[in-house]
């Protein structure tokens, strides 16, 4: 999905800083609500046949490979990782881009399956609009029908696709309620309106008809009004999409979702990036870029307290929610030989790790690849 960024210079500086900081907070809070990733969730189907995990073979062995995405601004440390089945590929990066005055880490990631499935994570986008007496309107006005606007924007801004059609859209009431709860708890909001959508659309890409499903947060900030002009800032947080050839989408959907939901920040990068954001928000001075580089130099100094904070952040404070999600996706959390936590399919009696991000899952203990591989077990 591609849309057009439109940044206006007509907003008072303090107003722009305030509302963009609120956007950043909303994006982080929603990601925390959904276990670190906001791709659409697969509904549980009672009595449905168990889906075969992506990457599994006829012998019942599932092989997964950890793929790392670097932070190109911090000096290329591994910022996020994802677990890929055999023959899947991934490319992408984390890049700090200015949002207002403060650089903010953005995901630019694409993952593909052998069956032409695709998973995408894209950056935050901000827009502005201004009008007034005797002043021509400028920028992009916030849409009243966001799903329809999004489909039109996709059709107009991506020359590689055509015949774009909205299939369905729905509001994510639980995610919106969570954001409202945070607003009340922190005294924030300030007239900000947040809508979370799950949107599905079809389009032609080359000779293939594809279907795409995305989770999108649409934020409208309180309008700024003066005697001379009125203006409004709004944003889109595209927090994950999956797509596949339309006739295969239903069959590939669960596999794409399962792989997408293994995307997680690394402990070292998470701690340092959060420290960067907090520090820059306080200081807001010209040496922001140097702060990022310094944190990159400290990337290997992870203390026990830092790692405990990382695990607390990732847990989201709700073990019941984690258990429910694992039940939907039929996965368990395993403690790796290096102490890291990894989420893997639950329907195997034996799981082996080499401690380097490679895993073998089987129902036969004799499938252990070698002496350097150790069994790992789910955390209960």
C-alpha positions as CSV (number, residue, x, y, z in Angstrom):
1,X,0.0,0.0,0.0
2,X,1.3,3.4,-0.9
3,X,-0.1,6.8,-0.1
4,X,1.2,10.4,-0.5
5,X,2.8,12.3,2.4
6,X,1.7,15.9,2.7
7,X,3.4,18.0,5.4
8,X,2.3,21.6,5.8
9,X,4.5,24.4,7.1
10,X,1.5,26.6,8.1
11,X,0.8,25.0,11.6
12,X,2.1,26.8,14.7
13,X,5.2,24.9,15.7
14,X,4.0,24.0,19.2
15,X,0.8,22.6,17.8
16,X,2.6,20.4,15.3
17,X,4.9,19.1,18.0
18,X,2.1,18.3,20.4
19,X,-0.1,16.4,17.9
20,X,2.7,14.4,16.3
21,X,3.9,13.3,19.7
22,X,0.4,12.1,20.4
23,X,0.5,10.1,17.1
24,X,3.7,8.4,18.1
25,X,2.2,7.5,21.5
26,X,-0.9,6.0,19.8
27,X,1.1,3.9,17.5
28,X,3.2,2.4,20.3
29,X,0.3,1.8,22.5
30,X,-1.7,0.0,19.8
31,X,1.3,-2.2,19.0
32,X,1.6,-3.1,22.7
33,X,-2.1,-4.0,22.8
34,X,-1.6,-6.5,20.0
35,X,1.5,-8.3,21.4
36,X,3.9,-6.1,19.5
37,X,2.4,-6.5,16.0
38,X,-0.9,-5.2,14.6
39,X,-1.5,-7.4,11.5
40,X,-5.1,-8.7,11.4
41,X,-5.8,-11.6,13.7
42,X,-7.1,-14.9,12.4
43,X,-10.4,-15.8,14.0
44,X,-10.8,-19.1,15.8
45,X,-13.0,-21.6,13.9
46,X,-14.6,-24.3,16.1
47,X,-14.5,-27.7,14.5
48,X,-12.3,-26.5,11.6
49,X,-9.5,-28.7,10.3
50,X,-6.1,-27.9,11.7
51,X,-4.1,-25.8,9.2
52,X,-0.7,-27.3,8.3
53,X,2.0,-24.9,9.5
54,X,3.9,-22.9,6.8
55,X,7.1,-24.6,5.9
56,X,6.2,-28.1,7.2
57,X,7.1,-31.1,5.1
58,X,5.5,-34.5,4.6
59,X,7.8,-36.0,7.1
60,X,6.3,-33.8,9.8
61,X,9.5,-31.7,10.3
62,X,9.1,-27.9,10.4
63,X,12.3,-25.9,9.8
64,X,12.5,-22.2,10.6
65,X,15.2,-19.6,10.1
66,X,15.5,-16.4,12.0
67,X,15.9,-13.3,9.7
68,X,17.1,-10.0,11.1
69,X,16.2,-6.5,9.9
70,X,18.9,-3.9,10.6
71,X,18.4,-0.4,12.0
72,X,20.2,1.5,9.2
73,X,20.3,4.8,11.2
74,X,21.8,3.3,14.4
75,X,24.7,1.7,12.5
76,X,23.1,-1.6,11.3
77,X,22.4,-3.5,14.6
78,X,19.6,-6.1,14.4
79,X,16.5,-4.3,15.3
80,X,13.7,-6.7,14.5
81,X,13.7,-10.5,13.7
82,X,11.2,-12.8,12.1
83,X,11.0,-16.6,11.8
84,X,10.8,-17.8,8.2
85,X,9.8,-21.2,7.0
86,X,11.8,-22.9,4.2
87,X,12.0,-21.0,0.9
88,X,10.4,-17.9,2.3
89,X,12.4,-14.6,1.8
90,X,12.5,-11.2,3.5
91,X,14.0,-7.8,2.9
92,X,13.7,-4.6,4.7
93,X,15.1,-2.3,7.4
94,X,14.3,0.0,10.3
95,X,15.0,3.6,9.5
96,X,14.6,6.7,11.8
97,X,12.6,9.3,10.0
98,X,11.7,12.8,11.2
99,X,8.1,13.1,12.5
100,X,7.8,16.7,13.4
101,X,11.1,17.6,15.1
102,X,11.8,14.1,16.5
103,X,13.2,11.2,14.5
104,X,11.2,8.0,15.0
105,X,11.9,4.4,14.0
106,X,9.9,3.2,11.0
107,X,9.4,-0.3,9.7
108,X,10.0,-0.8,6.0
109,X,9.6,-4.6,5.6
110,X,8.5,-7.1,2.9
111,X,8.3,-10.9,3.4
112,X,7.3,-13.2,0.6
113,X,6.2,-16.9,0.4
114,X,6.9,-19.4,-2.4
115,X,3.2,-19.2,-3.3
116,X,3.4,-15.4,-4.0
117,X,2.1,-14.5,-0.6
118,X,3.3,-11.2,0.8
119,X,3.6,-9.5,4.2
120,X,4.3,-5.8,4.4
121,X,5.0,-3.3,7.2
122,X,5.2,0.4,6.2
123,X,6.0,3.8,7.8
124,X,3.7,6.2,9.6
125,X,2.2,8.8,7.2
126,X,1.1,12.4,8.2
127,X,-1.1,14.8,6.3
128,X,-2.3,18.4,6.8
129,X,-5.0,20.6,5.4
130,X,-5.6,24.4,5.6
131,X,-8.3,26.8,4.5
132,X,-9.3,30.3,5.2
133,X,-11.0,33.5,3.9
134,X,-9.3,34.5,0.7
135,X,-6.8,31.6,0.9
136,X,-7.0,28.7,-1.5
137,X,-7.3,25.4,0.3
138,X,-4.0,23.5,0.7
139,X,-3.1,19.9,1.5
140,X,-5.3,16.9,1.9
141,X,-8.5,17.1,3.9
142,X,-9.2,14.3,6.4
143,X,-11.7,11.9,4.7
144,X,-15.1,11.3,6.2
145,X,-15.2,7.8,4.6
146,X,-11.7,6.5,5.4
147,X,-11.8,3.0,3.8
148,X,-13.1,4.4,0.5
149,X,-10.5,7.2,0.6
150,X,-7.7,4.6,1.2
151,X,-8.8,2.5,-1.8
152,X,-8.8,5.6,-4.0
153,X,-5.3,6.6,-2.7
154,X,-3.9,3.1,-3.4
155,X,-5.3,3.1,-6.9
156,X,-3.9,6.6,-7.7
157,X,-0.4,6.3,-6.2
158,X,0.7,2.8,-7.1
159,X,1.4,2.6,-10.9
160,X,2.1,-1.2,-10.7
161,X,-1.6,-2.1,-9.8
162,X,-5.0,-1.5,-11.4
163,X,-8.7,-2.3,-11.0
164,X,-8.6,-1.7,-7.2
165,X,-11.8,-2.7,-5.5
166,X,-12.9,-2.5,-1.8
167,X,-14.0,-5.9,-0.6
168,X,-14.9,-5.1,3.0
169,X,-13.9,-3.0,6.0
170,X,-14.7,-3.1,9.7
171,X,-13.8,-1.2,12.8
172,X,-11.7,-2.9,15.5
173,X,-13.8,-2.0,18.5
174,X,-11.4,-3.7,21.0
175,X,-8.4,-1.8,19.8
176,X,-10.3,1.5,19.8
177,X,-11.5,0.9,23.3
178,X,-7.9,0.2,24.5
179,X,-6.7,3.5,23.0
180,X,-9.6,5.3,24.7
181,X,-8.7,3.7,28.0
182,X,-5.1,4.8,27.7
183,X,-6.3,8.4,26.9
184,X,-8.4,8.5,30.1
185,X,-5.6,7.0,32.2
186,X,-3.0,9.5,30.9
187,X,-5.3,12.6,30.6
188,X,-4.4,12.7,26.9
189,X,-6.4,13.0,23.8
190,X,-7.0,16.7,23.5
191,X,-9.8,16.3,21.0
192,X,-7.9,13.6,19.0
193,X,-10.1,11.0,17.3
194,X,-8.8,7.5,16.6
195,X,-10.3,4.9,14.4
196,X,-8.8,1.4,13.8
197,X,-9.9,-0.4,10.7
198,X,-9.4,-3.9,9.1
199,X,-9.7,-3.3,5.4
200,X,-9.6,-5.8,2.5
201,X,-9.3,-5.0,-1.1
202,X,-8.6,-6.7,-4.5
203,X,-6.4,-5.4,-7.3
204,X,-4.6,-6.5,-10.5
205,X,-0.8,-6.7,-10.3
206,X,0.6,-7.7,-13.7
207,X,-1.5,-10.6,-14.8
208,X,-2.4,-11.7,-11.2
209,X,-5.6,-10.7,-9.3
210,X,-4.5,-10.2,-5.7
211,X,-6.3,-9.7,-2.4
212,X,-4.8,-7.6,0.5
213,X,-5.8,-7.3,4.1
214,X,-4.5,-4.5,6.3
215,X,-4.8,-3.1,9.8
216,X,-4.8,0.7,9.7
217,X,-5.2,3.3,12.4
218,X,-6.7,6.6,11.3
219,X,-6.0,9.6,13.6
220,X,-7.6,13.0,13.3
221,X,-6.2,15.7,15.6
222,X,-8.2,18.6,17.0
223,X,-8.4,21.4,14.4
224,X,-6.4,24.5,14.8
225,X,-8.5,27.6,14.3
226,X,-7.6,31.3,14.1
227,X,-8.9,34.5,12.7
228,X,-6.9,34.0,9.5
229,X,-7.2,30.3,8.7
230,X,-8.3,26.9,10.0
231,X,-6.0,23.8,9.7
232,X,-6.0,20.2,10.7
233,X,-3.4,17.5,11.0
234,X,-4.2,13.8,10.6
235,X,-2.2,10.6,10.2
236,X,-2.3,7.0,9.1
237,X,-0.5,4.2,10.9
238,X,-0.3,1.2,8.5
239,X,0.6,-1.5,11.1
240,X,0.8,-4.6,8.9
241,X,-0.8,-6.1,5.8
242,X,-0.9,-9.5,4.2
243,X,-1.7,-10.3,0.5
244,X,-1.8,-13.2,-1.9
245,X,-3.3,-14.2,-5.3
246,X,-7.0,-13.7,-4.7
247,X,-8.0,-17.3,-5.4
248,X,-5.4,-18.5,-2.9
249,X,-5.8,-15.9,-0.2
250,X,-8.1,-17.9,2.1
251,X,-5.7,-20.8,2.0
252,X,-2.6,-18.7,2.6
253,X,-4.1,-16.3,5.2
254,X,-3.3,-18.2,8.3
255,X,0.3,-19.0,7.3
256,X,0.9,-15.4,6.4
257,X,-0.5,-14.2,9.7
258,X,1.5,-16.7,11.7
259,X,4.8,-15.6,10.1
260,X,3.9,-11.9,10.4
261,X,3.2,-12.3,14.1
262,X,6.7,-13.7,14.8
263,X,8.1,-10.2,13.9
264,X,9.6,-8.8,17.2
265,X,12.1,-6.2,18.3
266,X,15.4,-7.5,19.6
267,X,16.0,-6.9,23.4
268,X,19.1,-4.8,22.9
269,X,17.6,-2.6,20.2
270,X,14.3,-2.2,22.0
271,X,15.9,-0.9,25.2
272,X,18.2,1.5,23.3
273,X,15.5,2.8,20.9
274,X,13.1,3.5,23.8
275,X,15.9,5.4,25.6
276,X,16.5,7.4,22.4
277,X,12.9,8.4,22.0
278,X,12.5,9.4,25.7
279,X,15.7,11.4,25.5
280,X,14.9,13.2,22.3
281,X,11.4,14.0,23.5
282,X,12.9,15.8,26.5
283,X,15.6,17.6,24.7
284,X,14.3,18.3,21.2
285,X,17.7,19.8,20.1
286,X,19.9,19.7,17.1
287,X,22.0,16.8,18.3
288,X,19.3,14.2,17.9
289,X,21.1,12.3,15.2
290,X,24.2,12.0,17.4
291,X,22.1,10.5,20.2
292,X,21.0,7.7,17.9
293,X,24.6,6.9,16.9
294,X,25.7,6.9,20.6
295,X,22.9,4.4,21.5
296,X,24.1,2.3,18.6
297,X,27.6,2.2,20.2
298,X,26.0,1.0,23.5
299,X,24.0,-1.8,21.8
300,X,26.1,-4.6,23.4
301,X,25.8,-3.3,27.0
302,X,22.5,-5.0,27.9
303,X,22.2,-5.5,31.6
304,X,20.1,-8.0,33.5
305,X,17.8,-5.2,34.5
306,X,17.4,-4.0,30.9
307,X,16.6,-7.5,29.8
308,X,14.0,-7.9,32.5
309,X,12.4,-4.6,31.3
310,X,12.4,-5.9,27.8
311,X,10.5,-9.1,28.8
312,X,8.1,-7.0,30.8
313,X,7.4,-4.7,27.9
314,X,6.9,-7.6,25.5
315,X,4.6,-9.4,28.0
316,X,2.1,-6.5,27.7
317,X,1.0,-7.1,31.3
318,X,-1.7,-9.6,30.3
319,X,-0.8,-13.3,30.5
320,X,-4.4,-14.3,29.7
321,X,-4.3,-12.3,26.5
322,X,-1.1,-14.1,25.5
323,X,-2.6,-17.5,26.2
324,X,-5.7,-16.6,24.1
325,X,-3.6,-15.5,21.2
326,X,-1.4,-18.7,21.4
327,X,-4.6,-20.8,21.4
328,X,-5.9,-19.0,18.3
329,X,-2.6,-19.6,16.4
330,X,-1.9,-23.0,18.0
331,X,1.5,-21.8,19.3
332,X,3.5,-21.9,22.5
333,X,6.3,-19.7,23.9
334,X,9.6,-21.6,24.2
335,X,12.7,-20.6,26.1
336,X,15.7,-20.9,23.7
337,X,19.1,-22.2,24.8
338,X,20.4,-18.6,24.8
339,X,17.6,-17.5,27.1
340,X,15.5,-15.7,24.5
341,X,11.8,-16.4,24.1
342,X,10.5,-17.7,20.8
343,X,7.0,-18.5,19.7
344,X,6.6,-21.8,17.8
345,X,3.8,-24.2,16.7
346,X,2.6,-26.3,19.5
347,X,1.8,-29.6,17.7
348,X,5.2,-31.2,17.9
349,X,6.6,-33.5,20.6
350,X,10.2,-32.5,20.1
351,X,11.7,-29.1,19.3
352,X,15.5,-28.6,18.9
353,X,17.5,-25.4,18.7
354,X,21.1,-24.7,17.8
355,X,21.1,-21.4,19.8
356,X,21.6,-19.4,16.6
357,X,18.1,-18.8,15.5
358,X,17.5,-22.2,13.8
359,X,14.9,-24.6,14.9
360,X,13.7,-28.2,14.0
361,X,10.3,-29.4,15.1
362,X,9.3,-33.0,14.8
363,X,7.3,-35.8,16.5
364,X,10.3,-38.1,16.3
365,X,13.2,-37.7,18.7
366,X,15.6,-39.2,16.1
367,X,15.2,-36.0,13.9
368,X,17.6,-34.2,16.2
369,X,20.1,-32.7,13.6
370,X,23.3,-33.2,15.7
371,X,25.1,-33.0,19.0
372,X,25.2,-29.2,19.0
373,X,21.4,-29.1,18.9
374,X,19.5,-29.0,22.2
375,X,15.9,-29.7,23.0
376,X,13.8,-26.7,24.2
377,X,10.4,-26.8,25.9
378,X,7.4,-24.6,26.1
379,X,7.1,-22.2,29.0
380,X,4.2,-23.1,31.3
